[in-house]
Amino acid sequence: MEYTAIIPQEAKTELLKLRLLYLLTGLAGGLFNPYLTTLFVHQGIGANVVGVLMSIGTLLSIVVQPVWGLLVDRYRQTKLVLILAISVPACLSLFYSFQYTAIIVIVYILSIIFQATQSPVADSYAVTAASRGRTSYGTIRSLGSLGTALGGYAGGFYLSSFEITRLWMPFLALSLAGTATVLTLSRSTESKAAAISLSQGMKELLGNRLFLLFLIACFFVNQTLTAYNSFFVLAFQEAGGSYSLVGTALLLASLTNIPSMLLAARILRGIGHERTLLLAALFYALRWGIQWLFPVPAVMVGIQVLHGLSFGLFYVAAVEYVAQASGKRMQATGQSVFNMVFSGLGGIVGNLLNGYLFYSGGAQMMYLACTGSALIGAGMLYWINRLAKMPV
C-alpha cells in the first residue's frame, strides 16, 4: 500500500526494477517448477525417488546458504550472488532433456545449490526498497505471484503442443531476462541489504524464544506446501485431470496471491502479524482437507482459490514478521534463516514425507497428513499469539 509522502525518483525506479524482476522470475518459475516432478517421472524416475532426490537437493541448499551468506555479507557481492542464483539453474535446465538419471540428478543438485539463495537475497532487496519507497513488501512480491500465475497457465498450454523435455527453452529465456534486470539494480540498495554476518545473526535470532517458536510453526505449515509445489500435477493426473486443466489450476492459485499480498498490509495493521499467520495456517488446513475429502479434478481446480489466503497471506506476513524481528542490521540474515526453515527444512521433510505417502497410499493419504500438519502449525501460532500478549 503506497503512502502519500514524497518518494524519491531513485526509489521509484528501484521499485519498478524489482517488480519487473519478481514478474520475470515468477514467470520462469511458474512455467517450469510445477512440472519438474512430472518431467523426472517422464524421464524414468519413480515418484518416491523424486521425493528423495528433491529432499537431498533441499538439504544441500541449507548447507550452502551460510556460504552464500558469507559471500554476501563479508564481500558485499549481493548482486553477483543473485545473478548466479537465477542464471545458473536456467542454463543447466537444458540437461533435463537427456534421459540419463545420473545427469538429471547432478543437474538438479547443482541447480538447487545455486538457487538456494535467490529468495532470501531478493526478499532482502525488496524489503529494503519497499522501506525506501514508502510502500509494502506485498506490492513487490505480488508481481512474482502474477508471473507465477501466468507462467503456470502458459506452461499447461505449452505442454499441450510441445514435449515436456522442451520446457527448458522458455524457462531459460525468461530467467536470462531476469538476470539482465538484476544487473540494473543500484548498489545503494545492495549495501543496505547486507549488514551482518549470517552466523552472528543466527545466534541473535535463535536466542529469541518467540522467533524460534515462529520458525517451528512455519516448518509444520510449509512442509505441506510440497503437496502443491512438487506433487499437485501428479495428484491431479491421478484424479483424471489433463495438462490444460493443470494450467488453469496453477493460474487460479497464483492469481489469488495478488489480492492477498496487496491487502496484506491492511490486514496486518488490523489484526497483527501473529493472528494473520494463524488465519492463513487455518486456510492451509482447510485447503488440504477439502482435497482429501473430494478427490475430483473440478474440486481440485476450484479449491486453488484458497492458495492466496493460505500461502500468499502467510508468506507476506511471515516475511514482514521476520523483518520486524530482525531489525535493520540483520535483514538479509533474518530472511536467510527464515528461508532455511520455511523452504529448506520444510521442503526436505515435505518432499520426503509426501513423496512416500503419495507412492504408498496415493494423493488422499498425502492430503490427510498435510491437513494434520497444518493444524499443528496453527496450534503453535495460536500459542505464539498468546505469548505475544503476555507482559514481559
KOLFI-200775 format. One record per atom (N, C-alpha, C, CB): residue in one letter; x, y, z. Coordinates in steps of 0.2 Angstrom, whole numbers, plus 5000, padded with zeros to 4 digits. Glycine has a CB too. Example, Ala and Ser with C-alpha at 12.3 -4.5 7.8 and 13.67 -1.06 7.14 Angstrom:
REM residues 2
a506649725039/a506249785039/a506649845039/a505749785045/s506449895035/s506849955036/s506450005039/s507049975029/
This chain:
REM residues 392
m500449945000/m500050005000/m500450065000/m499550005006/e500350114995/e500850174994/e500650225000/e500750194987/y501050265002/y500950315007/y500950385003/y501450315012/t500750435006/t500650495002/t501350545003/t500150535005/a501850525007/a502450565007/a502750555000/a502850535013/i503150614999/i503550614993/i504050564992/i503850684992/i504050524987/i504550464986/i505150494981/i504250404983/p505750484983/p506250504979/p506250464972/p506950484982/q506450494966/q506450464960/q506850404960/q506650514955/e507450404963/e507850344963/e507550284966/e508550354967/a507150294971/a506750244975/a506250214970/a506450264982/k505850264967/k505350244962/k505650194957/k504950304959/t506150214954/t506550174949/t506750104951/t507150214946/e506950104957/e507250044960/e506649994961/e507550054967/l506050024964/l505449984965/l505249954958/l504850024968/l505249994953/l505049974946/l505449914944/l505050024941/k506149914945/k506549864943/k506449804947/k507349884944/l506349804953/l506249744957/l505549714956/l506249764965/r505049754954/r504449724952/r504449684945/r503849784951/l504849714941/l505049684935/l505449614936/l505449724930/l505849624940/l506249564942/l505849504945/l506849574947/y505349524950/y504949474953/y504449444947/y504549504958/l504249494943/l503749464937/l504149414933/l503549524933/l504749434931/l505149384926/l505349324930/l505749424924/t505549324936/t505749264939/t505149224941/t506149274945/g504549254942/g503949224943/g503649184937/g503449274946/l503749214931/l503549184925/l503949124924/l503649234919/a504649134925/a505049074924/a504949014928/a505849094925/g504849034935/g504748984940/g504048944939/g504849004947/g503548994938/g502848964937/g502848924931/g502449024936/l503148934926/l503148894919/l503548824920/l503448934914/f504048824924/f504548764925/f504448724931/f505248794924/n504448754937/n504448714943/n503848674944/n504548764949/p503248694943/p502748644944/p502748574940/p502048674943/y503048584935/y503148524930/y503748484931/y503048544923/l504248504936/l504848474936/l504748394938/l505248514941/t504348384943/t504248314945/t503948274940/t503848314952/t503548304936/t503248264930/t503748254925/t502648304927/l504248304924/l504748294919/l505248234922/l505148354919/f505348234928/f505848174931/f505448114930/f505948194938/v504848104931/v504448044930/v504448024923/v503748044933/h504348074919/h504348064911/h505048034909/h504248124908/q505548054913/q506248034911/q506447964914/q506748084913/g505947934918/g506047864920/g506247864928/g506547834917/i506147914931/i506247914939/i505647904942/i506647984941/g505547864947/g504947854951/g504747904956/g505047784955/a504147914957/a503947964962/a504247964968/a503147964962/n504347904971/n504647904978/n505347924977/n504647834981/v505747904972/v506447934971/v506448004970/v506747894965/v505948034966/v505948104965/v505848144972/v505348124961/g505448114977/g505448144983/g506148144987/g504948114987/v506448094987/v507148084990/v507648134986/v507348014989/l507648134980/l508048174976/l507948254978/l507948174969/m507348274978/m507148344980/m507348354987/m506448354979/s507248314992/s507448324998/s508248324999/s507248265003/i508648284995/i509348294996/i509548364993/i509648234991/g509248384988/g509448444985/g509248504990/g509048464979/t508748494993/t508548554998/t508948555004/t507848545000/l509248495006/l509648485012/l510348525010/l509848415013/l510548515004/l511148545001/l511048625001/l511348524994/s510448645000/s510348715000/s510348745007/s509648724997/i510248705012/i510348735019/i511048735020/i509948685024/v511448685018/v512148685020/v512548745016/v512448615017/v512348755010/v512648805006/v512448875008/v512648794999/q511848885011/q511648955012/q512148995017/q510948955016/p512448965022/p512949005026/p513549025021/p513148965032/v513748985016/v514249005012/v514049065008/v514448945007/w513449065005/w513249115001/w513149185006/w512549104998/g512949165012/g512849225016/g513549255018/g512549205023/l514049215018/l514749245019/l514949285014/l515249185021/l514849265007/l514949295001/l514649365001/l514849254995/v513949365003/v513549425003/v513749475008/v512849405003/d513849455014/d513949495020/d514649525021/d513749465026/r515149475019/r515849495020/r516149535014/r516249435022/y515949515008/y516249535002/y515749584998/y516449484998/r515149595001/r514649634998/r514549624990/r514849714998/q514449554989/q514349534982/q513649514981/q514849474981/t513149554984/t512449534983/t512149524976/t512049584987/k512349574972/k512149574965/k512449514961/k512349634962/l513049494962/l513349434959/l513049374961/l514149434961/v512949364968/v512549304970/v511849294967/v512549304978/l511549354967/l510849354964/l510849334957/l510449414965/i511349364953/i511449344946/i511549264945/i511949384943/l512049244949/l512149174949/l511549124951/l512749154953/a511149144956/a510649114958/a510049104953/a510349144964/i510049154948/i509549154943/i509749124937/i509249224942/s510349134935/s510649114928/s510849044928/s511149164926/v511249024933/v511548954933/v511048904932/v511948944939/p510448894936/p509948844935/p509648844929/p509448854941/a509548914926/a509248914919/a509648884914/a509148994918/c510348894914/c510748874909/c510848794910/c511448904910/l510848774916/l510848694917/l510248664915/l511048684924/s509648694914/s509048664913/s509048624907/s508448714913/l509448644902/l509448604895/l509648534896/l510048634891/f510048514902/f510248444903/f509648404905/f510848444907/y509148434907/y508548384910/y508248354904/y508048434913/s508348374898/s508148344892/s508448274890/s508148384886/f509048264893/f509448204892/f509148144897/f510148214893/q508948094894/q508648034898/q509147994901/q508247994893/y509548024905/y510047994909/y510048014917/y510848004907/t509847964921/t509647984928/t510248014931/t509547924932/a510847994930/a511448024933/a511548094931/a512147984931/i511448114925/i511448184923/i510948224926/i511448194915/i510348204926/i509748234929/i509848254937/i509148194928/v510148204940/v510248214947/v510848264948/v510548144950/i511348264945/i511948304945/i511648384944/i512448294941/v511248384938/v511048454936/v510548484941/v510748444929/y510148434944/y509648464949/y509948484955/y509148404951/i510448444958/i510848464964/i511248534963/i511348414966/l511548534957/l511948604956/l511448654955/l512348594949/s510848644952/s510348704952/s510148724958/s509748684947/i509948674963/i509748694970/i510248734973/i509548624973/i510848714973/i511448744977/i511448814975/i512148714975/f511448834968/f511448904966/f510748944968/f511548904959/q510248904967/q509548934968/q509348944975/q509048894964/a509748914980/a509548924987/a509548994989/a510048884991/t509949034987/t509949104990/t509549154986/t510649124990/q509249134981/q508849184977/q508249214981/q508549144971/s507849174984/s507349204988/s507549254994/s506849154991/p508049234998/p508249275004/p508549345001/p508649245009/v508949334996/v509349394994/v508849444990/v509949374989/a508449414986/a507949454983/a507449484988/a507549414978/d507249454993/d506749474998/d507149535002/d506549425002/s507749525003/s508149575007/s508149645003/s508849555009/y508249634997/y508249694992/y507549724992/y508449664985/a507049684992/a506349704991/a506149744998/a505849654990/v506349715003/v506149745010/v506449815010/v506249695016/t507049815009/t507449875009/t507149935004/t508249865008/a507049904998/a506749954993/a506049974995/a506749924986/a505649934998/a504949955000/a505050005005/a504649895002/s505449995010/s505550045015/s505750115012/s506050025020/r506250115008/r506450175005/r505950205000/r507050165001/g505550164997/g504950194993/g504350204996/g504850144987/r504350195003/r503750205007/r503150165004/r503550285007/t503250105003/t502750055001/t502849995005/t502750044993/s502449945004/s502449875007/s502749825003/s501749855009/y503049775006/y503449725003/y502949684998/y503749675008/g502249675000/g501749644997/g501649674990/g501149645000/t501749734989/t501649764982/t502249744977/t501649844983/i502749724980/i503349704976/i503249624974/i504049714979/r503149584980/r503049514979/r502449494975/r503049484987/s501949534975/s501349514971/s501449514964/s500749564972/l501949544961/l502149544954/l502449474953/l502649594952/g502849444958/g503049374957/g502449324957/g503549354963/s501949334961/s501349294960/s501049294954/s500849304966/l500949364951/l500649374944/l501049334939/l500649444943/g501749334940/g502149304935/g502049224936/g502949324936/t502049204942/t501949134943/t501249104940/t502049114950/a500749144941/a500149134938/a500149124931/a499649184940/l500349174927/l500449174920/l500849124917/l500649244917/g501449114921/g501949054919/g501648984920/g502549064923/g501248974925/g500948914926/g500448894921/g500648904933/y500048944919/y499548944914/y499848934907/y499049004914/a500348974906/a500648964899/a501048894899/a501149014898/g501248874904/g501648804904/g501148744902/g501948794911/g500548754905/g500048704903/g499948694895/g499348714907/f499848754892/f499648764885/f500348744881/f499448834883/y500848764884/y501548744880/y501648674880/y502148774884/l501448634885/l501548564885/l500948524881/l501548534893/s500448564880/s499948534875/s500148534868/s499248574876/s500748574867/s500948574860/s501648544859/s500948644857/f502048554865/f502748534864/f502948474870/f503248594865/e503448434868/e503648384873/e503848424880/e504248344870/i503748384885/i503948414892/i504748424892/i503748374897/t505148384888/t505848394888/t506048454885/t506148334884/r505648494882/r505748564879/r505548624883/r505448564872/l505348604889/l505148654893/l505748704896/l504848624900/w506348684895/w506848724897/w506948784893/w507548684897/m506748784887/m506848844882/m506548904885/m506548824875/p505848914886/p505548974889/p505848984896/p504848964889/f506048934899/f506248944906/f506948984906/f506348884910/l507348964901/l508048994900/l507949064898/l508448954895/a507549084893/a507449144890/a507149194896/a506949144885/l506649174900/l506449224905/l506949234911/l505749194908/s507249184912/s507749184918/s508349234916/s508049114919/l508549234909/l509049274907/l508849344907/l509349254900/a508149354905/a507949424906/a507949454913/a507149424903/g507749404918/g507849424925/g508549444927/g507549364929/t509049404924/t509749414926/t509949484923/t510149364923/a509649504917/a509849574915/a509549624919/a509549574907/t508949614922/t508649664926/t509049674933/t507949644928/v509349614935/v509749624941/v510349664940/v509949554944/l510649664934/l511249704933/l511049774933/l511449684926/t510449794933/t510249864933/t510149894940/t509649884929/l510049844945/l509949864952/l510449914955/l509849804957/s510349964959/s510850004962/s511249974967/s510450074964/r511849994968/r512249964974/r512049994980/r512949984972/s511650054980/s511450084987/s511050034991/s511150154986/t510550004987/t510049954990/t510449894992/t509549934985/e510949874988/e511349814989/e511749824996/e511849804984/s512049884997/s512449885003/s512049885009/s512849955003/k511349915009/k510949915015/k510649845016/k510349965014/a510649805011/a510349735011/a510849685015/a510149705005/a511449705016/a511949655019/a512349695024/a512449625014/a512149685031/a512449725036/a512749685042/a511949765039/i512649615042/i512949575047/i513049505045/i512449575053/s513549475048/s513749405046/s513149355048/s514349385049/l513049305043/l512549255044/l512549225051/l512549205039/s513249205053/s513249165059/s513149205065/s514049135060/q513349265065/q513149315071/q512449325071/q513549375071/g512149335066/g511449355065/g510949295068/g511249375058/m511249235066/m510849175068/m510849165075/m511149105064/k511449175079/k511449175086/k510949215089/k512149185088/e510949285087/e510449335090/e509749315089/e510649395087/l509549295082/l508949275081/l508649215084/l508849275073/l509049165085/l508849105088/l508849105095/l509249045085/g509149155098/g509049175105/g508449205107/g509649215107/n508049225102/n507349255103/n506849195104/n507149305098/r506549185109/r506049125110/r505449125106/r505849125117/l505149185105/l504649195100/l504749175093/l504249265101/f505349205091/f505649195084/f505749125083/f506249235083/l506049085088/l506149015087/l505548975086/l506548995093/l505048995091/l504348955090/l504048975083/l503948985096/f504149035081/f503849055075/f504149015069/f504049125073/l504849005069/l505148955064/l504848885064/l505848965065/i504748865070/i504548795071/i503848785068/i504548765078/a503348835069/a502748835067/a502748845059/a502348895070/c503148885056/c503248895049/c503448825046/c503748945048/f503848785050/f504048725047/f503448675046/f504548695051/f503048675051/f502448625051/f501948645046/f502148625058/v501848715045/v501448745040/v501748735033/v501248815041/n502348755032/n502548755025/n502848685022/n503148805024/q502948635026/q503148575023/q502548545019/q503348525029/t501948565021/t501348545017/t501348575010/t500748565021/l501648625009/l501648665003/l501948614997/l501948725003/t502348574999/t502648524994/t502148484990/t503248484997/a501548474994/a501048434991/a500748474985/a500448424996/y500848544985/y500648584979/y501248594974/y500348654981/n501848614977/n502348634973/n502648574969/n502948664977/s502748514972/s503048454970/s502548404967/s503548424975/f502048394970/f501548334968/f500848354966/f501548294974/f500748414965/f500048434963/f499948404956/f499948504963/v500348414951/v500248394944/v500148314944/v500848414940/l500548284948/l500448204948/l499848184952/l501048174952/a499648224957/a499048204960/a498448224956/a498948244967/f498448274952/f497948294948/f497848244942/f498048364945/q498448224939/q498348174934/q498048104937/q499048164931/e498248094943/e497948034946/e497248034947/e498348024953/a496948094948/a496248104948/a495948114942/a496148164952/g496248114936/g496048114929/g496048174926/g495348094930/g496448224929/g496448294926/g496948294920/g496648344931/s496848344916/s497348354910/s497848404911/s496848364904/y498348414906/y498848464907/y498548534906/y499348454901/s498048544902/s497748604901/s497348634907/s497248604895/l497048584910/l496748604917/l497248614922/l496248544919/v497748584922/v498348594927/v498548664926/v498948544926/g498648694920/g498748764919/g498248804922/g498848774911/t497648794921/t497048834924/t497148834931/t496448804922/a497248774934/a497348774942/a497948814944/a497348704944/l498448804941/l499048844943/l498948924942/l499648824939/l498648944937/l498449014936/l498049034941/l498149024929/l497449004943/l497049024948/l497349024955/l496448974948/a497748974956/a498148984963/a498549044963/a498548914964/s498949054958/s499449114959/s499049184958/s499949104953/l498549184954/l498149244954/l497849264961/l497649244949/t497649214965/t497349234971/t497949264976/t497049174974/n498549254974/n499049284978/n499049354978/n499749254977/i498849384972/i498949454971/i498549494975/i498749474963/p497849484976/p497449524980/p497649514988/p496749514980/s497849454989/s498049434996/s498649474998/s498249364997/m499149474994/m499849514995/m499749594995/m500349494990/l499249614991/l499149684990/l498749714997/l498749704984/l498349664999/l497949685005/l498249665012/l497249655005/a498849635011/a499149605017/a499349665022/a499749565015/a499649715020/a499749775024/a499249795028/a500049835020/r498649805025/r498049825029/r497849775034/r497449835024/i497849705032/i497649655037/i498149655043/i497649585033/l498749665041/l499249655046/l499149715051/l499949665043/r499049775049/r498849835053/r498249825057/r498849895049/g497749785054/g497149775058/g497149725063/g496649755053/i497449665062/i497449615067/i498149585069/i497149555064/g498749615066/g499349605069/g499649545065/g499349585076/h500349535066/h500649485062/h500449415065/h501449485063/e500449405071/e500349335074/e499649305072/e500349335082/r499149355072/r498449325071/r498349315063/r497949385073/t498749355059/t498749345052/t499049285050/t499049405048/l499549265053/l499949205052/l499449145054/l500549195056/l499149155060/l498649095062/l498049085057/l498349115069/l497749145055/l497249145050/l497449105044/l496949215048/a498049125041/a498249095035/a498449015036/a498949125033/a498648995042/a498848925043/a498148885043/a499148915050/l497648915046/l496948885046/l496748875038/l496448925050/f496848925034/f496648915027/f497048855024/f496748985023/y497748845026/y498148795024/y497748725025/y498848795027/a497548715031/a497248655034/a496548645030/a497048665041/l496148695029/l495548695025/l495648675018/l495148765025/r496248705015/r496348685008/r496548615007/r496948725006/w496948585011/w497148515011/w496548465013/w497748495015/g496148485018/g495648445020/g495148435014/g495348475026/i494948485011/i494448485005/i494748435000/i494348555002/q495348444998/q495648394993/q495648324995/q496348424991/w495748315002/w495748245004/w495048215004/w495948245012/l494548255005/l493848235005/l493548224998/l493448275009/f493748274994/f493448274987/f494048274982/f493048334986/p494248214980/p494748204975/p494548204968/p495148134976/v494248264966/v493948264959/v494248324956/v493148284960/p494448324949/p494848374946/p494448444947/p494848354939/a493848444946/a493448514946/a493548544953/a492748504945/v493548504958/v493648524965/v494348544966/v493448474970/m494848504964/m495548524964/m495748584961/m495948464962/v495348604956/v495448664952/v495148724956/v495148664945/g494548714958/g494248764962/g494548784968/g493448744963/i494748734972/i495048744979/i495648784979/i495148684982/q495948794973/q496548834972/q496448914974/q496848834965/v495848934974/v495649004977/v495949014984/v494949014976/l496048954987/l496248964994/l497048974994/l496048904998/h497348964989/h498148974989/h498349044991/h498348964982/g497949094989/g498149164991/g498049174998/g497749214987/l497449145001/l497349155008/l497749115012/l496649145009/s498049065010/s498549025013/s499249045012/s498448945012/f499549025007/f500249035005/f500349115005/f500449004999/g499949145001/g500049214999/g500049265005/g499549244994/l499549255009/l499449295016/l500049275021/l498749285019/f500149205021/f500649185026/f501349205024/f500649105026/y501549205018/y502149225016/y502349295017/y502349205009/v501849345015/v501949415016/v502049425024/v501449455013/a501549395028/a501549415035/a502149385038/a500949375038/a502449325036/a503049295039/a503649345037/a503149225036/v503749365031/v504249405029/v504349465033/v504249415021/e503749495033/e503749565037/e503849555045/e503049595036/y503549495047/y503749475054/y504449465055/y503349415056/v504849435050/v505549425051/v505849495050/v505749375045/a505649535046/a505949605045/a505949645052/a505649635039/q505349635055/q505249675061/q505649645067/q504549665063/a505749575067/a506149545072/a506849545071/a505949465072/s507049555065/s507749555063/s508049625064/s507949535056/g507649675063/g507949745063/g508349765057/g508349755069/k508549825056/k508949845050/k509649815049/k509049925051/r509949795055/r510649765054/r510649695051/r510949765061/m510049665052/m510049585050/m509549575045/m509949545057/q509349615040/q508849605036/q509049535031/q508749665031/a509549545028/a509749485024/a509849415028/a510449495020/t510149425034/t510249365038/t509549345041/t510649385044/g509149385043/g508449365045/g508049325040/g508049425048/q508049355034/q507749315028/q508049255027/q507749365022/s508749245027/s509049185026/s508849135031/s509849195026/v508849155037/v508749105042/v507949075041/v508749135050/f507549125040/f506849105039/f506749065033/f506449175038/n507149075027/n507049035021/n507348965022/n507449075016/m507948965026/m508248895028/m507748855031/m508848905032/v507248875035/v506748835039/v506148825035/v506648865046/f505948885032/f505248885028/f505348845022/f505048955027/s505848865018/s505848825011/s506348765012/s506048875006/g506848775016/g507448725016/g507248665020/g508048755019/l507148665027/l506948615031/l506248585029/l507048635038/g505848635029/g505148615027/g505148585020/g504748675027/g505548605015/g505548575009/g505848505009/g505948615004/i506348495013/i506648425014/i506148375017/i507248425019/v505848395023/v505348345026/v504748335022/v505148375033/g504448395019/g503948395015/g503948345009/g503748455012/n504548355005/n504648314999/n504748235001/n505248334995/l505148225006/l505248155009/l504548125011/l505748155014/l504248155015/l503548135018/l503048125013/l503348175024/n502948185009/n502448175004/n502548134998/n502248245001/g503248124996/g503448084991/g503248004993/g504148084989/y503447994999/y503247925002/y502547915003/y503647915009/l502147965005/l501447955006/l501047944999/l501148015010/f501347984994/f501047984988/f501147914985/f501248034983/y501747894985/y501947824982/y501647764986/y502747814983/s501547774993/s501247714996/s500447714997/s501447725004/g500147774997/g499447774998/g499047824994/g499247795005/g499447854989/g499147904984/g499047974987/g498447874982/a498748014983/a498648084985/a498248094991/a498348124979/q497748054992/q497248064998/q497648055004/q496648014998/m498048005005/m498447995011/m498948055012/m498947935011/m499248085007/m499648145007/m499248205009/m499948155000/y498648215007/y498248275009/y498048265016/y497648285004/l497848205018/l497648195025/l498248215030/l497448125027/a498848195028/a499448215033/a499548285033/a500048175030/c499448315027/c499548395026/c499048425031/c499548415019/t498448405031/t497948435035/t498148435042/t497248405034/g498348385045/g498648375052/g499248415053/g498748305053/s499648425049/s500248465050/s500148535050/s500848445044/a499648555045/a499448625045/a499148645052/a499048645039/l498748605055/l498348615061/l498848615067/l497848555062/i499348575067/i499848585072/i500248655072/i500448525071/g500448675065/g500748735065/g500248795067/g500848755058/a499548785066/a499148835068/a499048835075/a498448825065/g499048785079/g499048775086/g499648815089/g499048705088/m500248805086/m500848835088/m500848915087/m501448815085/l500548935082/l500449005081/l499949035085/l500249015073/y499448995087/y498949025092/y499349035099/y498348975093/w499748985101/w500148995107/w500649055106/w500648925108/i500949065101/i501349125100/i500949185101/i501749125093/n500349185098/n499949245099/n499749265106/n499249235095/r499649205110/r499549215117/r500149245121/r499349145120/l500749215119/l501349235122/l501549305121/l501949195120/a501349325114/a501549395112/a501149445116/a501449405105/k500549425119/k500149475123/k500349475130/k499449455122/m500749425132/m500949425139/m501449485141/m501249355141/p501349515147/p501849565149/p502549535149/p501649605155/v503049575147/v503749555148/v503949565155/v504149595143/
